[in-house]
Amino acid sequence: MTRKVLLVIVEGQTEQIILEDFLDEHFTDSTIRFDVQREDILTKWDAKKRIPNIKNSVSRVIHNYLEKYKFLAKDLTAVIHITDADGCFIAPEFVKIKSDMEQNLFYTEDAIFVKTERRKEQIEQRNEMKANNVKILLANDHFSIERLKVPYQLFYFATNLEHVLWNERNEVATEKVQKADEFMDNLSGSIKEYLAEFLPVDGTLTYREKMKESWTHLTKGCNSLQRGTNVPLLFDMITSNVGE
């Protein structure tokens, strides 16, 4: 019997580095496949600089992957989607201008700093777009692919993956992969155990309760800039769907 495919949609290679071995080892009933976007589809404008329908965008990613690797919808056990929070839920007044800083964009625990008024407007637009897209995707627990309902769930790292792993919100892009490899080489326990320390909800709740509360937590104040993640809950989702 051919194993079904668990598709994990991620923004960059670092998510694959930290999760792939653990998923392969612990969920042997499924073939774990990562689809690295190398961009954030939740903040991607279309060719005419319009905000696309995010459900269509995610559906297109899934369809393209199936077509590229010759899978069918019936081969999928579930789709997991992981995004960086990027401070998207903070109020506009927490996007601040600091014209003398070296970086064009800099995250702190309670603000996003930019160099110009134009850049401030762009980040505010990005945040609004991403926050709205998150809310749309959270309202869907499946995608209809080839007339089949495929389980789907969105998860987050805040402010981003590097922030959760080694407490650096503003990591240099060219160093992320090497540092992720080094992090995994030096990790004494499992990645599941490590990430569980940053889950901002009561661990005794049910899976659905924890998912709901983790996202509610993220939307409050500057929590989307704080160090936290609900990625540990993806293991509960996988167990549930693999067991069906």
GROMACS elastic network, one bead per residue, 0.5 to 0.9 nm:
[ bonds ]
;  ai    aj funct       b0    kb
    2    75     6  0.87660   500
    3    28     6  0.85726   500
    3    29     6  0.60927   500
    3    30     6  0.52773   500
    3    31     6  0.60913   500
    3    75     6  0.79985   500
    4    29     6  0.73732   500
    4    30     6  0.50778   500
    4    31     6  0.60450   500
    4    32     6  0.87701   500
    4    74     6  0.81801   500
    4    75     6  0.50281   500
    4    76     6  0.56254   500
    4    77     6  0.57888   500
    4   242     6  0.89260   500
    5    30     6  0.54548   500
    5    32     6  0.60100   500
    5    33     6  0.67855   500
    5    71     6  0.86812   500
    5    75     6  0.58106   500
    5    77     6  0.57291   500
    5    78     6  0.74897   500
    5    79     6  0.88614   500
    6    30     6  0.61007   500
    6    31     6  0.59933   500
    6    33     6  0.61043   500
    6    34     6  0.84300   500
    6    75     6  0.87241   500
    6    76     6  0.59589   500
    6    77     6  0.54938   500
    6    78     6  0.53603   500
    6    79     6  0.61437   500
    6    80     6  0.76408   500
    6   238     6  0.82560   500
    7    31     6  0.84289   500
    7    32     6  0.63146   500
    7    33     6  0.50359   500
    7    34     6  0.59169   500
    7    35     6  0.71297   500
    7    62     6  0.84029   500
    7    65     6  0.89877   500
    7    76     6  0.71515   500
    7    77     6  0.80284   500
    7    78     6  0.64587   500
    7    80     6  0.61899   500
    7    81     6  0.83806   500
    8    16     6  0.85983   500
    8    32     6  0.74606   500
    8    33     6  0.61401   500
    8    35     6  0.60845   500
    8    36     6  0.83901   500
    8    78     6  0.85680   500
    8    79     6  0.58977   500
    8    81     6  0.57939   500
    8    82     6  0.75777   500
    9    33     6  0.86738   500
    9    34     6  0.59873   500
    9    36     6  0.62279   500
    9    37     6  0.72631   500
    9    61     6  0.84373   500
    9    62     6  0.85909   500
    9    79     6  0.73779   500
    9    80     6  0.60780   500
    9    82     6  0.62564   500
    9    83     6  0.86558   500
   10    13     6  0.76480   500
   10    14     6  0.88306   500
   10    15     6  0.64929   500
   10    16     6  0.75446   500
   10    34     6  0.71567   500
   10    35     6  0.62707   500
   10    36     6  0.51331   500
   10    37     6  0.61727   500
   10    38     6  0.79586   500
   10    39     6  0.87105   500
   10    40     6  0.85289   500
   10    80     6  0.85324   500
   10    81     6  0.61587   500
   10    82     6  0.52219   500
   10    83     6  0.66085   500
   11    14     6  0.85537   500
   11    15     6  0.76493   500
   11    35     6  0.84906   500
   11    36     6  0.57381   500
   11    37     6  0.50345   500
   11    38     6  0.51763   500
   11    39     6  0.53920   500
   11    40     6  0.57327   500
   11    41     6  0.80791   500
   11    81     6  0.89713   500
   11    82     6  0.72686   500
   11    83     6  0.64896   500
   11    84     6  0.79857   500
   12    15     6  0.61823   500
   12    16     6  0.75242   500
   12    35     6  0.89925   500
   12    36     6  0.55103   500
   12    37     6  0.63911   500
   12    39     6  0.71671   500
   12    40     6  0.88657   500
   13    16     6  0.52569   500
   13    17     6  0.63602   500
   13    36     6  0.62531   500
   13    37     6  0.87259   500
   13    38     6  0.76413   500
   13   176     6  0.87598   500
   13   177     6  0.69173   500
   14    18     6  0.64000   500
   14    19     6  0.86756   500
   14   161     6  0.79797   500
   14   162     6  0.86177   500
   14   176     6  0.67895   500
   14   177     6  0.55792   500
   14   178     6  0.88580   500
   14   179     6  0.88436   500
   14   180     6  0.59754   500
   14   181     6  0.82046   500
   15    18     6  0.54467   500
   15    19     6  0.61478   500
   15    20     6  0.80665   500
   15    36     6  0.86806   500
   15    82     6  0.82819   500
   15   161     6  0.74306   500
   15   180     6  0.85307   500
   16    19     6  0.53559   500
   16    20     6  0.53161   500
   16    21     6  0.85868   500
   16    34     6  0.66055   500
   16    35     6  0.88148   500
   16    36     6  0.79192   500
   17    20     6  0.60386   500
   17    21     6  0.77357   500
   17   177     6  0.79134   500
   17   180     6  0.67414   500
   17   181     6  0.68052   500
   17   184     6  0.79897   500
   18    21     6  0.73948   500
   18    22     6  0.79451   500
   18   180     6  0.68735   500
   18   181     6  0.77863   500
   18   183     6  0.84064   500
   18   184     6  0.64656   500
   18   191     6  0.71126   500
   19    22     6  0.56087   500
   19    23     6  0.61597   500
   19    24     6  0.86097   500
   19   191     6  0.72425   500
   19   192     6  0.86550   500
   20    23     6  0.52573   500
   20    24     6  0.60281   500
   20    25     6  0.85378   500
   20    32     6  0.73406   500
   20    33     6  0.83587   500
   20    34     6  0.79897   500
   21    24     6  0.51006   500
   21    25     6  0.60683   500
   21    26     6  0.86075   500
   22    25     6  0.51556   500
   22    26     6  0.60788   500
   22    27     6  0.82859   500
   22   190     6  0.75810   500
   22   191     6  0.72623   500
   22   192     6  0.80534   500
   23    26     6  0.53222   500
   23    27     6  0.56195   500
   23    28     6  0.80354   500
   23    32     6  0.68614   500
   23   235     6  0.84074   500
   24    27     6  0.57204   500
   24    28     6  0.61079   500
   24    30     6  0.80859   500
   24    31     6  0.73537   500
   24    32     6  0.62187   500
   25    28     6  0.62670   500
   26    29     6  0.87864   500
   27    30     6  0.59455   500
   27    31     6  0.80621   500
   27    32     6  0.81556   500
   27   238     6  0.80074   500
   27   239     6  0.79771   500
   27   242     6  0.81198   500
   28    31     6  0.70810   500
   28    32     6  0.86585   500
   29   242     6  0.72070   500
   30    77     6  0.76550   500
   30   242     6  0.74241   500
   35    61     6  0.85566   500
   35    62     6  0.88884   500
   35    65     6  0.73473   500
   36    39     6  0.83368   500
   37    40     6  0.71825   500
   37    41     6  0.77563   500
   37    61     6  0.86900   500
   39    42     6  0.89002   500
   39    43     6  0.86586   500
   39    44     6  0.79539   500
   40    43     6  0.57024   500
   40    44     6  0.63876   500
   40    83     6  0.74371   500
   40    84     6  0.83728   500
   41    45     6  0.84084   500
   41    54     6  0.79354   500
   41    57     6  0.72410   500
   41    58     6  0.78012   500
   42    45     6  0.87853   500
   42    54     6  0.67934   500
   42    57     6  0.84930   500
   42    58     6  0.88750   500
   42    83     6  0.82912   500
   42   129     6  0.74454   500
   42   130     6  0.53985   500
   42   131     6  0.86617   500
   42   133     6  0.61459   500
   42   134     6  0.75232   500
   43    51     6  0.83222   500
   43   126     6  0.60981   500
   43   127     6  0.81575   500
   43   129     6  0.62936   500
   43   130     6  0.55426   500
   43   133     6  0.82911   500
   44    49     6  0.89137   500
   44    51     6  0.75130   500
   44    52     6  0.78766   500
   44   126     6  0.88771   500
   45    48     6  0.76383   500
   45    49     6  0.52130   500
   45    50     6  0.55083   500
   45    51     6  0.51981   500
   45    52     6  0.63994   500
   46    49     6  0.52237   500
   46    50     6  0.53895   500
   46    51     6  0.63332   500
   46    52     6  0.59358   500
   47    50     6  0.73759   500
   48    51     6  0.88764   500
   49    52     6  0.88794   500
   51    54     6  0.82796   500
   51   129     6  0.76391   500
   52    55     6  0.87041   500
   52    56     6  0.77377   500
   52    57     6  0.71642   500
   53    56     6  0.53557   500
   53    57     6  0.63390   500
   53    58     6  0.89431   500
   53   133     6  0.84752   500
   54    58     6  0.62104   500
   54    59     6  0.84294   500
   54   133     6  0.61067   500
   54   134     6  0.88554   500
   54   136     6  0.76675   500
   54   137     6  0.76283   500
   55    58     6  0.52818   500
   55    59     6  0.60358   500
   55    60     6  0.84625   500
   55   133     6  0.84714   500
   55   136     6  0.77094   500
   55   137     6  0.69485   500
   55   140     6  0.89822   500
   55   143     6  0.84202   500
   56    60     6  0.59713   500
   56    61     6  0.86308   500
   57    60     6  0.51106   500
   57    61     6  0.63898   500
   57    62     6  0.88714   500
   58    61     6  0.50685   500
   58    62     6  0.63955   500
   58    63     6  0.86823   500
   58   143     6  0.88012   500
   59    62     6  0.51635   500
   59    63     6  0.61420   500
   59    64     6  0.85276   500
   59   143     6  0.70385   500
   59   144     6  0.82249   500
   59   145     6  0.76043   500
   60    63     6  0.50307   500
   60    64     6  0.59254   500
   60    65     6  0.84664   500
   61    64     6  0.52013   500
   61    65     6  0.62222   500
   61    66     6  0.87349   500
   62    65     6  0.52181   500
   62    66     6  0.62924   500
   62    67     6  0.86664   500
   62    79     6  0.83109   500
   62   145     6  0.82287   500
   63    66     6  0.51670   500
   63    67     6  0.61234   500
   63    68     6  0.85337   500
   63    72     6  0.89682   500
   63    73     6  0.85070   500
   63   145     6  0.75565   500
   64    67     6  0.51269   500
   64    68     6  0.59891   500
   64    69     6  0.86096   500
   65    68     6  0.51387   500
   65    69     6  0.61866   500
   65    70     6  0.82129   500
   65    71     6  0.79870   500
   66    69     6  0.54863   500
   66    70     6  0.56310   500
   66    72     6  0.60650   500
   66    73     6  0.73858   500
   67    70     6  0.51524   500
   67    71     6  0.64957   500
   67    72     6  0.79207   500
   68    71     6  0.79669   500
   71    74     6  0.82309   500
   71    75     6  0.63094   500
   71    76     6  0.82008   500
   72    75     6  0.53260   500
   72    76     6  0.73670   500
   72   145     6  0.88354   500
   72   146     6  0.80433   500
   73    76     6  0.55607   500
   73    77     6  0.87913   500
   73   144     6  0.89094   500
   73   145     6  0.58231   500
   73   146     6  0.60839   500
   73   147     6  0.84379   500
   73   148     6  0.67490   500
   73   149     6  0.86186   500
   73   150     6  0.74533   500
   74    77     6  0.77678   500
   74   145     6  0.87260   500
   74   146     6  0.84009   500
   74   148     6  0.71721   500
   74   150     6  0.82879   500
   76    79     6  0.74462   500
   76   150     6  0.68612   500
   76   151     6  0.87341   500
   77   150     6  0.69091   500
   77   151     6  0.72376   500
   77   238     6  0.85829   500
   77   241     6  0.66453   500
   77   242     6  0.67232   500
   78   142     6  0.83611   500
   78   150     6  0.56771   500
   78   152     6  0.59095   500
   78   153     6  0.84371   500
   78   237     6  0.88229   500
   78   238     6  0.75936   500
   78   241     6  0.69603   500
   78   242     6  0.84222   500
   79   142     6  0.82992   500
   79   143     6  0.87023   500
   79   150     6  0.70758   500
   79   151     6  0.61206   500
   79   153     6  0.67387   500
   79   154     6  0.88197   500
   80   151     6  0.84003   500
   80   152     6  0.58582   500
   80   153     6  0.53558   500
   80   154     6  0.62941   500
   80   155     6  0.76093   500
   80   234     6  0.74438   500
   80   237     6  0.88149   500
   80   238     6  0.87179   500
   81   152     6  0.75463   500
   81   153     6  0.61358   500
   81   155     6  0.61095   500
   81   156     6  0.84734   500
   82   153     6  0.85376   500
   82   154     6  0.58289   500
   82   156     6  0.54993   500
   82   157     6  0.75914   500
   82   231     6  0.76496   500
   83    86     6  0.87977   500
   83   154     6  0.74435   500
   83   155     6  0.63015   500
   83   157     6  0.64394   500
   83   158     6  0.88501   500
   83   160     6  0.79893   500
   83   161     6  0.86961   500
   84    87     6  0.85972   500
   84   155     6  0.85684   500
   84   156     6  0.54713   500
   84   158     6  0.59187   500
   84   159     6  0.63606   500
   84   161     6  0.66220   500
   85    88     6  0.59509   500
   85    89     6  0.80741   500
   85   130     6  0.85813   500
   85   131     6  0.88312   500
   85   156     6  0.60261   500
   85   157     6  0.59368   500
   85   159     6  0.53671   500
   85   160     6  0.61479   500
   85   218     6  0.82682   500
   85   224     6  0.57419   500
   85   225     6  0.75256   500
   86    89     6  0.84661   500
   86   107     6  0.83650   500
   86   127     6  0.80585   500
   86   157     6  0.84690   500
   86   158     6  0.65090   500
   86   160     6  0.61470   500
   86   224     6  0.66609   500
   86   225     6  0.66938   500
   87    90     6  0.58743   500
   87   107     6  0.81220   500
   87   110     6  0.89264   500
   87   111     6  0.81642   500
   87   112     6  0.76068   500
   87   127     6  0.73382   500
   87   158     6  0.74131   500
   87   159     6  0.60298   500
   87   160     6  0.88521   500
   87   218     6  0.89898   500
   87   222     6  0.70945   500
   87   223     6  0.75886   500
   87   226     6  0.82241   500
   88    91     6  0.85974   500
   88   123     6  0.87507   500
   88   124     6  0.83118   500
   88   126     6  0.75305   500
   88   128     6  0.68794   500
   88   129     6  0.84636   500
   88   130     6  0.63149   500
   88   131     6  0.57865   500
   88   219     6  0.84069   500
   88   224     6  0.64499   500
   88   225     6  0.82184   500
   89   127     6  0.65884   500
   89   128     6  0.76333   500
   89   130     6  0.84670   500
   89   131     6  0.60364   500
   89   218     6  0.73809   500
   89   219     6  0.52921   500
   89   220     6  0.72479   500
   89   221     6  0.75338   500
   89   222     6  0.71886   500
   89   223     6  0.79088   500
   89   224     6  0.60097   500
   89   225     6  0.86012   500
   90    93     6  0.81588   500
   90    94     6  0.64202   500
   90    95     6  0.80483   500
   90   110     6  0.85072   500
   90   111     6  0.80217   500
   90   112     6  0.89873   500
   90   127     6  0.78658   500
   90   219     6  0.76179   500
   90   220     6  0.77158   500
   90   221     6  0.60356   500
   90   222     6  0.52936   500
   90   223     6  0.77977   500
   90   224     6  0.68991   500
   90   225     6  0.79467   500
   91    94     6  0.57232   500
   91    95     6  0.76251   500
   91   124     6  0.85178   500
   91   221     6  0.75093   500
   91   222     6  0.80390   500
   92    95     6  0.55054   500
   92    96     6  0.84333   500
   92   120     6  0.87163   500
   92   121     6  0.89679   500
   92   123     6  0.89326   500
   92   124     6  0.60754   500
   92   127     6  0.87740   500
   93    96     6  0.68307   500
   93   111     6  0.85488   500
   94   110     6  0.69776   500
   94   112     6  0.63625   500
   94   113     6  0.83053   500
   94   222     6  0.83088   500
   95   111     6  0.57972   500
   95   113     6  0.59181   500
   95   114     6  0.73457   500
   95   120     6  0.63271   500
   95   121     6  0.88471   500
   95   123     6  0.75561   500
   95   124     6  0.71972   500
   96   111     6  0.68664   500
   96   112     6  0.61212   500
   96   114     6  0.61865   500
   96   115     6  0.83989   500
   96   117     6  0.87977   500
   96   120     6  0.69874   500
   97   112     6  0.85128   500
   97   113     6  0.56090   500
   97   115     6  0.53893   500
   97   116     6  0.60363   500
   97   117     6  0.67768   500
   97   119     6  0.86251   500
   97   120     6  0.69388   500
   98   101     6  0.60302   500
   98   113     6  0.61425   500
   98   114     6  0.58764   500
   98   115     6  0.51398   500
   98   116     6  0.74978   500
   99   102     6  0.85363   500
   99   104     6  0.89817   500
   99   113     6  0.89998   500
   99   114     6  0.71880   500
   99   116     6  0.62791   500
  100   115     6  0.70917   500
  101   104     6  0.75676   500
  101   105     6  0.88879   500
  101   106     6  0.87366   500
  101   113     6  0.86384   500
  101   114     6  0.81321   500
  101   115     6  0.68651   500
  102   105     6  0.87870   500
  102   115     6  0.85312   500
  103   106     6  0.63778   500
  103   113     6  0.88841   500
  103   114     6  0.77982   500
  103   115     6  0.78071   500
  104   113     6  0.80399   500
  104   114     6  0.56173   500
  104   115     6  0.57586   500
  104   116     6  0.85167   500
  104   119     6  0.82670   500
  105   112     6  0.71011   500
  105   113     6  0.57855   500
  105   115     6  0.72974   500
  105   119     6  0.85989   500
  105   170     6  0.85767   500
  106   111     6  0.84530   500
  106   112     6  0.57596   500
  106   113     6  0.50357   500
  106   114     6  0.66107   500
  106   169     6  0.82419   500
  106   170     6  0.64950   500
  107   110     6  0.80476   500
  107   111     6  0.62396   500
  107   113     6  0.63455   500
  107   159     6  0.81780   500
  107   169     6  0.62135   500
  107   170     6  0.64632   500
  107   225     6  0.74776   500
  108   111     6  0.53092   500
  108   112     6  0.62255   500
  108   113     6  0.79041   500
  108   169     6  0.73744   500
  108   170     6  0.86995   500
  108   225     6  0.69843   500
  108   226     6  0.85011   500
  109   112     6  0.84946   500
  109   159     6  0.86691   500
  109   169     6  0.89021   500
  109   222     6  0.73133   500
  109   223     6  0.82982   500
  109   224     6  0.88871   500
  109   225     6  0.53740   500
  109   226     6  0.56629   500
  109   227     6  0.83427   500
  110   221     6  0.86825   500
  110   222     6  0.56139   500
  110   223     6  0.82640   500
  110   225     6  0.64687   500
  110   226     6  0.78679   500
  111   222     6  0.76232   500
  111   225     6  0.75703   500
  112   120     6  0.89122   500
  112   123     6  0.86572   500
  112   225     6  0.85651   500
  113   120     6  0.81470   500
  114   117     6  0.79304   500
  114   119     6  0.62476   500
  114   120     6  0.61003   500
  114   123     6  0.85171   500
  115   118     6  0.86014   500
  115   119     6  0.68375   500
  115   120     6  0.78159   500
  116   119     6  0.52110   500
  116   120     6  0.63191   500
  116   121     6  0.88279   500
  117   121     6  0.63710   500
  117   122     6  0.87263   500
  118   121     6  0.51870   500
  118   122     6  0.63394   500
  118   123     6  0.88048   500
  119   123     6  0.61873   500
  119   124     6  0.85407   500
  120   123     6  0.52201   500
  120   124     6  0.61509   500
  120   125     6  0.85853   500
  121   124     6  0.51060   500
  121   125     6  0.61460   500
  121   126     6  0.85400   500
  122   125     6  0.51104   500
  122   126     6  0.60853   500
  122   127     6  0.86016   500
  123   127     6  0.60122   500
  123   128     6  0.85052   500
  124   127     6  0.51162   500
  124   128     6  0.61958   500
  124   129     6  0.85605   500
  125   128     6  0.51698   500
  125   129     6  0.60851   500
  125   130     6  0.85554   500
  126   129     6  0.51140   500
  126   130     6  0.60635   500
  126   131     6  0.84778   500
  127   130     6  0.51667   500
  127   131     6  0.59336   500
  127   132     6  0.84363   500
  128   131     6  0.52240   500
  128   132     6  0.61102   500
  128   133     6  0.85332   500
  129   132     6  0.53304   500
  129   133     6  0.61694   500
  129   134     6  0.86465   500
  130   133     6  0.50251   500
  130   134     6  0.60470   500
  130   135     6  0.86428   500
  131   134     6  0.51379   500
  131   135     6  0.63836   500
  131   136     6  0.88119   500
  131   219     6  0.85037   500
  132   135     6  0.52107   500
  132   136     6  0.63798   500
  132   137     6  0.88196   500
  133   136     6  0.50653   500
  133   137     6  0.62160   500
  133   138     6  0.85743   500
  134   137     6  0.51991   500
  134   138     6  0.60806   500
  134   139     6  0.87223   500
  134   154     6  0.79885   500
  135   138     6  0.51657   500
  135   139     6  0.64790   500
  136   139     6  0.53984   500
  136   140     6  0.71901   500
  137   140     6  0.53981   500
  137   141     6  0.80556   500
  137   152     6  0.89674   500
  137   153     6  0.79172   500
  137   154     6  0.69709   500
  138   141     6  0.71515   500
  138   153     6  0.72371   500
  138   154     6  0.66608   500
  138   215     6  0.88510   500
  140   143     6  0.73548   500
  140   151     6  0.89130   500
  140   152     6  0.72660   500
  140   153     6  0.76718   500
  141   150     6  0.84438   500
  141   151     6  0.58180   500
  141   152     6  0.50480   500
  141   153     6  0.59622   500
  141   154     6  0.88639   500
  142   149     6  0.58631   500
  142   150     6  0.51439   500
  142   153     6  0.74619   500
  143   148     6  0.79656   500
  143   149     6  0.56604   500
  143   150     6  0.52929   500
  143   151     6  0.66093   500
  143   152     6  0.64765   500
  144   147     6  0.55696   500
  144   148     6  0.52965   500
  144   150     6  0.62350   500
  144   151     6  0.89685   500
  145   148     6  0.52217   500
  145   149     6  0.64195   500
  145   150     6  0.67396   500
  146   149     6  0.84385   500
  151   241     6  0.77859   500
  153   234     6  0.81358   500
  153   237     6  0.81875   500
  154   234     6  0.89231   500
  155   211     6  0.87021   500
  155   215     6  0.86983   500
  155   229     6  0.77809   500
  155   230     6  0.60152   500
  155   231     6  0.55760   500
  155   233     6  0.81683   500
  155   234     6  0.74477   500
  156   159     6  0.87959   500
  156   160     6  0.79407   500
  156   161     6  0.84580   500
  156   215     6  0.86313   500
  156   228     6  0.84153   500
  156   229     6  0.56038   500
  156   230     6  0.59288   500
  156   231     6  0.61688   500
  157   161     6  0.51769   500
  157   162     6  0.85482   500
  157   163     6  0.80334   500
  157   164     6  0.67954   500
  157   224     6  0.88336   500
  157   227     6  0.79745   500
  157   228     6  0.62962   500
  157   230     6  0.70602   500
  157   231     6  0.70457   500
  158   161     6  0.67142   500
  158   162     6  0.87996   500
  158   163     6  0.68017   500
  158   164     6  0.67245   500
  158   169     6  0.86336   500
  158   218     6  0.83554   500
  158   223     6  0.80720   500
  158   224     6  0.56953   500
  158   225     6  0.60234   500
  158   226     6  0.60841   500
  158   227     6  0.54173   500
  158   228     6  0.51852   500
  158   229     6  0.59104   500
  159   162     6  0.81978   500
  159   163     6  0.59932   500
  159   164     6  0.75100   500
  159   169     6  0.62864   500
  159   223     6  0.85328   500
  159   224     6  0.58984   500
  159   226     6  0.59562   500
  159   227     6  0.61019   500
  159   228     6  0.74115   500
  159   229     6  0.87305   500
  160   163     6  0.52899   500
  160   164     6  0.66276   500
  160   165     6  0.89079   500
  160   168     6  0.86329   500
  160   169     6  0.65466   500
  160   170     6  0.89502   500
  160   225     6  0.84776   500
  160   227     6  0.81340   500
  160   228     6  0.87086   500
  160   229     6  0.87653   500
  161   164     6  0.52664   500
  161   165     6  0.61894   500
  161   166     6  0.86046   500
  161   168     6  0.88761   500
  161   169     6  0.83668   500
  161   229     6  0.85200   500
  162   165     6  0.50952   500
  162   166     6  0.58186   500
  162   167     6  0.64626   500
  162   168     6  0.56631   500
  162   169     6  0.63392   500
  162   170     6  0.81551   500
  162   171     6  0.68474   500
  162   176     6  0.74866   500
  162   179     6  0.88254   500
  162   180     6  0.80798   500
  163   166     6  0.57963   500
  163   170     6  0.78780   500
  163   171     6  0.82071   500
  163   226     6  0.86072   500
  163   227     6  0.62604   500
  163   228     6  0.84076   500
  164   167     6  0.55995   500
  164   168     6  0.76632   500
  164   169     6  0.83472   500
  164   195     6  0.77833   500
  164   198     6  0.74609   500
  164   227     6  0.55643   500
  164   228     6  0.62331   500
  164   229     6  0.72927   500
  165   168     6  0.79651   500
  165   180     6  0.82019   500
  165   183     6  0.76737   500
  165   194     6  0.85397   500
  165   195     6  0.80012   500
  166   169     6  0.88788   500
  166   179     6  0.87787   500
  166   180     6  0.89598   500
  166   183     6  0.78389   500
  167   227     6  0.74843   500
  168   171     6  0.58007   500
  169   225     6  0.85826   500
  169   227     6  0.87884   500
  170   173     6  0.87338   500
  171   174     6  0.85774   500
  171   175     6  0.72825   500
  171   176     6  0.68256   500
  172   175     6  0.55530   500
  172   176     6  0.66926   500
  173   176     6  0.55155   500
  173   177     6  0.82758   500
  174   177     6  0.72979   500
  174   178     6  0.82861   500
  175   178     6  0.55869   500
  175   179     6  0.61498   500
  175   180     6  0.85935   500
  176   179     6  0.52640   500
  176   180     6  0.60406   500
  176   181     6  0.86660   500
  177   180     6  0.50850   500
  177   181     6  0.62700   500
  177   182     6  0.86732   500
  178   181     6  0.51719   500
  178   182     6  0.62581   500
  178   183     6  0.85919   500
  179   183     6  0.59433   500
  179   184     6  0.86020   500
  180   184     6  0.62797   500
  180   185     6  0.85972   500
  181   184     6  0.53183   500
  181   185     6  0.62008   500
  181   186     6  0.87603   500
  182   185     6  0.50223   500
  182   186     6  0.62494   500
  182   187     6  0.85892   500
  183   186     6  0.53016   500
  183   187     6  0.60611   500
  184   187     6  0.50777   500
  184   188     6  0.85453   500
  184   191     6  0.81049   500
  185   188     6  0.83940   500
  187   190     6  0.72366   500
  187   191     6  0.76410   500
  187   194     6  0.84689   500
  189   192     6  0.83882   500
  189   193     6  0.66775   500
  189   194     6  0.70888   500
  190   193     6  0.52856   500
  190   194     6  0.63984   500
  190   195     6  0.87760   500
  191   194     6  0.50018   500
  191   195     6  0.60647   500
  191   196     6  0.84388   500
  191   232     6  0.87980   500
  192   195     6  0.53594   500
  192   196     6  0.61197   500
  192   231     6  0.85858   500
  192   232     6  0.59232   500
  192   235     6  0.80870   500
  193   196     6  0.51884   500
  193   197     6  0.70482   500
  193   232     6  0.81637   500
  194   197     6  0.58152   500
  194   198     6  0.78457   500
  194   232     6  0.89695   500
  195   198     6  0.55637   500
  195   199     6  0.69461   500
  195   228     6  0.84924   500
  195   229     6  0.72345   500
  195   230     6  0.82499   500
  195   231     6  0.72823   500
  195   232     6  0.60332   500
  196   199     6  0.52352   500
  196   200     6  0.88294   500
  196   203     6  0.89181   500
  196   229     6  0.82229   500
  196   230     6  0.81137   500
  196   231     6  0.82734   500
  196   232     6  0.56782   500
  196   233     6  0.85894   500
  197   200     6  0.83077   500
  197   228     6  0.85211   500
  198   201     6  0.89350   500
  198   227     6  0.69928   500
  198   229     6  0.57663   500
  198   230     6  0.77712   500
  198   232     6  0.88175   500
  199   202     6  0.82434   500
  199   203     6  0.82171   500
  199   214     6  0.74906   500
  199   228     6  0.59733   500
  199   229     6  0.53735   500
  199   230     6  0.54246   500
  199   231     6  0.79342   500
  199   232     6  0.71465   500
  199   233     6  0.85494   500
  200   203     6  0.88713   500
  200   210     6  0.88907   500
  200   213     6  0.82772   500
  200   214     6  0.61350   500
  200   217     6  0.73087   500
  200   218     6  0.87735   500
  200   228     6  0.64604   500
  200   229     6  0.72092   500
  200   230     6  0.74845   500
  201   204     6  0.87957   500
  201   205     6  0.82146   500
  201   210     6  0.61966   500
  201   211     6  0.86993   500
  201   213     6  0.64966   500
  201   214     6  0.59963   500
  201   217     6  0.81929   500
  201   230     6  0.86904   500
  202   205     6  0.59853   500
  202   210     6  0.71193   500
  202   213     6  0.88217   500
  203   206     6  0.80895   500
  203   207     6  0.89306   500
  203   210     6  0.73535   500
  204   210     6  0.85683   500
  205   208     6  0.80890   500
  205   209     6  0.58526   500
  205   210     6  0.58541   500
  206   209     6  0.51507   500
  206   210     6  0.60964   500
  206   211     6  0.85820   500
  207   210     6  0.51537   500
  207   211     6  0.61608   500
  207   212     6  0.86664   500
  207   233     6  0.71228   500
  207   236     6  0.67406   500
  207   237     6  0.77575   500
  208   211     6  0.50971   500
  208   212     6  0.61830   500
  208   213     6  0.85911   500
  209   212     6  0.52027   500
  209   213     6  0.60953   500
  209   214     6  0.84361   500
  210   213     6  0.51819   500
  210   214     6  0.58685   500
  210   215     6  0.86043   500
  210   230     6  0.84427   500
  210   233     6  0.78149   500
  211   214     6  0.52290   500
  211   215     6  0.64418   500
  211   216     6  0.86530   500
  211   230     6  0.72895   500
  211   233     6  0.72011   500
  212   215     6  0.55172   500
  212   216     6  0.61888   500
  212   217     6  0.86406   500
  213   217     6  0.59437   500
  213   218     6  0.85526   500
  214   217     6  0.51727   500
  214   218     6  0.63981   500
  214   229     6  0.79670   500
  214   230     6  0.62367   500
  215   218     6  0.50081   500
  215   219     6  0.65124   500
  215   230     6  0.80572   500
  216   219     6  0.54136   500
  216   220     6  0.68914   500
  217   220     6  0.56420   500
  217   221     6  0.88207   500
  217   223     6  0.68549   500
  217   224     6  0.84720   500
  218   221     6  0.81316   500
  218   222     6  0.79802   500
  218   223     6  0.51122   500
  218   224     6  0.51255   500
  218   225     6  0.86300   500
  218   226     6  0.86143   500
  218   228     6  0.85466   500
  218   229     6  0.89608   500
  219   222     6  0.78446   500
  219   223     6  0.66789   500
  219   224     6  0.66175   500
  220   223     6  0.58425   500
  220   224     6  0.77174   500
  221   224     6  0.78387   500
  222   225     6  0.55070   500
  222   226     6  0.68149   500
  223   227     6  0.79676   500
  223   228     6  0.82596   500
  224   227     6  0.80334   500
  224   228     6  0.81748   500
  225   228     6  0.86276   500
  229   232     6  0.74764   500
  230   233     6  0.57000   500
  230   234     6  0.77161   500
  231   234     6  0.54635   500
  231   235     6  0.79104   500
  232   235     6  0.59855   500
  232   236     6  0.77102   500
  233   236     6  0.51991   500
  233   237     6  0.65214   500
  233   238     6  0.88143   500
  234   238     6  0.61222   500
  234   239     6  0.85585   500
  235   238     6  0.51270   500
  235   239     6  0.61737   500
  235   240     6  0.86088   500
  236   239     6  0.51856   500
  236   240     6  0.62148   500
  236   241     6  0.87532   500
  237   240     6  0.51718   500
  237   241     6  0.62718   500
  237   242     6  0.84967   500
  238   241     6  0.52378   500
  238   242     6  0.57952   500
  238   243     6  0.82278   500
  239   242     6  0.52843   500
  239   243     6  0.59824   500
  239   244     6  0.87371   500
  240   243     6  0.53731   500
  240   244     6  0.66101   500
  241   244     6  0.52643   500
